[in-house]
Amino acid sequence: MADLHLGELVDPAKHERTGTGVTVDTAELTTHGVIVGMTGSGKTGLGVVLIEEALSNDMPCLLIDPKGDLTNLCLVFPALSAGDFRPWIDESQAKQAGATPDDFAAQQAETWKKGLASWGIEAPRLQALVDGVDFTIYTPGSTAGVPVNIVGSLQAPEAASDLETMRDEIDGYVSGLLGLVGIEADPLSSREHILLSNLIETSWTAGRSLDLATLVGEVQSPPIRKLGVFELDSFFPPKDRTAFALKLNSLLASPSFSAWAAGPPLDIGALLRTPEGKARAAILSIGHLSDEERQFVVALVLAKVVTWMRKQTGTTDLRAMVYMDEVAGYVPPSANPPTKKPILLLLKQARAFGIGIVLSTQNPIDIDYKGISNAGTWMVGRLQTERDKSRLLDGMSAAAGGVDVKEIGDTISGLGKREFVLRRAGKDQPDVFTTRWAMSYLRGPMTRDQIALAMRGAMPAPPATLAPPTGAPLPAPEEAPTDPDVTPVMPDVGGGVPVRWADPAAPWLSAIGGASASSTFAAAAVARVALRYDDTKADLVHDEEYETVLFPLSAHPDVTTATAVDYDDRDLREAAPTPCNYRLTDGPIGERAFWTQLPKDLVDHLTRS
């Protein structure tokens, strides 16, 4: 166990430090914590100080950063020189201060030097933090920082027999994925959610990993016959499944989505410690994402935390801390976004595994206090409205039944900047304290260029722990599904036209320009024409057969380009290989003109020709 030094007690009336240090024991944080304070209250600084203390005591931290403030943890400068500060200053602040950027950097360096000295923090302690922790900014969906492979997180879990854990992870992934395409899905009633969940569970139970492209393809041709007691085609008709698959495929088709599959796989153990065992500050920066994308990332990451957590042994001390800044909207009192279930699950179960959850918000009214009322440590700064204070006190009262709501309410109303009320379980009277000076330079959210600068050369190698299981390699399509003319979804074909897939070993493929052993299929029309010459007077009957392939097939095919080949039915398969892609040669995905209404009269035309 270790004491985390947050600051000093203050006299609430004089707002002066008393010299008595305020600490939180690491074991206390296993009962979780809540930080609340309006903009300008010092809430971000308190969160950074808490994280710095945990990291200094070899406690790894997974930090979810929707706003961008936690990236400042990478800005610890032991020398405290102006040159260290210069690349990170906000030049607009320098202009407001009437100073040149160089002068402003020197002012900031001097301010930090004096501020740290007033708390007895010197260069050796700063250097120890820099040397003892691996600071990494992960940017899912972007290559500004270290990208992380979010969509490739369909690796079959090692503990596939643990159905509860596996289903929780599947639920988080599916709920977030559907949110990305604008589908609000109830896991119990949404057929889209039910289908995807069953497809993933079927694969994982068999020890088979997936990728998103394969999953989208299986939506159209599922390897299961029933869902519940209903036949699959009755529960979710093929036409509707195709429409659903096309909607999912819009993610794969987006050029910007390729960044979601870049970087190392999402492995919680690897995010928390390096292969050498050094504690990590894994900063998951998601400020650049849309609301739906943030929900997807947070839901998936926290579901992975649950899976990782349940593999750990029990402990009474803090093993790791999960800190989420600006949590409003992720665990609301009424709605059920995909992030709510894993957050509530962690708050209920993480204590037994030594995982401390700390949530920070400026809008307490937006948090489900029924879920977080069991948080043992509350740090409350200035609040914006009386309504916020009332709602907060209700939650705090539920968390610690003996709390004097009126006394704490009066104390909160009189707080100054960087002053907080500390209420912890088992202690009758709250403490009023001010936070110590942060070792990190609190310059505000980093720009994309600054994140790239901070993470220059920090791209880690993919952890070996997430390699595909031996004997079950995941075949990769030859062409990336991010190609705007390639899709893993089998497009519709006009009625009455049978569909077959060419055997890659067929010798005639080269005659039409097809690639053998390819995993990407393009549309072609094949015809076998039988001719009979019957001359009664000459008593002559003669049969001839011609095989023709028209390729490539476009929206306006020219039958004169058909190529005569020698094929038979053994060269054509009735089922598509898995996984595979389909090449669209007539414009971007969405038009599909040459697939969607492949006219039956084209075949008739070929036959007549």
Summary of the structure (lengths in Angstrom):
residues: 609
radius of gyration: 30.6
end to end distance: 85.3
largest distance: 123.7
contacts: 1943
relative contact order: 0.15
helix: 39%
strand: 19%
